[in-house]
Amino acid sequence: MISPAVRRARKDESDTVGALIALSFNDLDADAFLVPSVDERERICGDYFTLYTQHAFDHGRVDRPTFDP
């Protein structure tokens, strides 16, 4: 398996980064407990992680893989 390259994310990509984090965490028991509906989980968690991503842009750094989920 080839690992994707990583680059610094642009601020206009915060929704994409939040969605990628949500997708990565989608199968965790904690996410299933917090948002039981599989149909809504990725959207709700994507919004949640986008907030954290925006905070990271304002107060730190955000990196992302070079591919989109």
Steps between C-alpha positions, in 0.01 A plus 500: 500500500633841404447778752373830361716807523408753767482873448386803694126552459353827380242675716233457231541121542376488859175326394697235310736441792208479745327249273817291475533487879133406532543223244807373685313487832167380358532141625611584854268391781507850649371656177229234471396575858491877445321479162320164474359567152750374242328716238563820698826418681746603229323834439463589869853393592633675188349827620645442847850423376486795260462728803818354649676529166409869477633550853825326403538733200461801729733374774734249344553296189298253292652240271310269267562218255522592135185304410136573580283249688 
